[in-house]
Structures are given as C-alpha cells and as structure tokens.
Amino acid sequence: MLDRIGRVCLEASRILASALVEPGINRRTVPELSGFLGLAATLSMTDLIVTLPRHTAETHGHSADLPVFLCPFSIHSFSVTQY
C-alpha cells in the first residue's frame, strides 16, 4: 500500500512540476511531507503555502480556518483510487 501512495505522490509532484515550467514559475520546497496529518496546524502557524488537490485543501482549510485559493495556473488532473 505504501508503494502505491508513493507512486501517487510522485505522479502528482511530476504533474505540478511540469505545469510550472511553461509559465516560468520556480518553486522553493521547504518541507516535503508524505501525508496530510498535522498539515493544517503547520500552515496555521507559518507563512508557508501548499498545493493540494481541491477536496483535500477544502477539508483541511475548513478545519483550521485557512483560506483556500484556486491554482493560478493550468494543471492537468489525475485520478486517485483507493483500494
């Protein structure tokens, strides 16, 4: 199962990286997390931002009263399946 999770995270990271190339956006990755546990608490105490799937962002944003914004550039969607 962890292997599957790693592949999904890697694929999402590749999609995001390729979407940033065309508009010439460089990202500076500070922490790289393997999961979302504690993410809302971390974001509420720092000036960091995060790129997440919309549903995940809305869920965590609501729980910690964090603003959620649309991605400012085009990014291809991908499916996440759970078994």
N, C-alpha and C positions, 0 to 999 in steps of 0.2 A: 504494500500500500504506500509506504513512504517513497518508493521509487516512482510511483505514479504521481504523487504530489510534487516531487522534484521535477518531473517532466513538465507538468502543468506550469509550475513557476518559471521554469527555464523558457518554455514557449512564450509565456506572457511577457517575460523580460525581452526576448528577441523581437516580439511584435512591437513593443514600446520603443526599443532602441531603433528599429528600422523606421518607425513613424517620426522619430526626432531628426533623422538625417536630412530629409528634404527641406524642412523649414530652418535648418541650421541651428537647432537647439542643442546645447550641451548640458547634460545633467551632472550633478555632483551628488553621488550616492554617499550618504553619511552612514547610517546603519543599514544593513541588509538583513531582513528578518525572514524566517522560514514559516511564520504563521502570524495570525492576527491577534493572538492573546496579548493583552496589555498595550496594543497599538493606540487605542483611543486615549488611554491615560498618558502615554508618552507624548502624543500630539498635543494634548491639552496643556502640557507643562513646558512646551518648547515652541520655537518658531519654525519647526520643520513642516514640510508638506509631503503628501504621499499620493501616489497614483494607484487607484484601486478599481476593481470592477464596480459599476454603479450600485448594484444591490448591496455589496459589502460596505461601500462608502456610506450609503444612506443608513444602513443599520448601525454601524459604529459611530457615525456622525451624530445620529439622533441620541444614542445612549450617552454621549459625552457633551452634548450641546455644541458640536463643532459644525462649522459651515461646510457645505458640500457644493462644489462647482463642477460644471461640465468641463470636459477636457478641451483645452483651447486649440487643439489641432486634431486632424483626422487620424483615426486609428482603426485598424481592422478588428473586427470582432472575432472571437473564438469561443468554442463550446467547452464547458467544463462539465464532466459527468462524474457522478459518484456511484460507487458500487456498494 
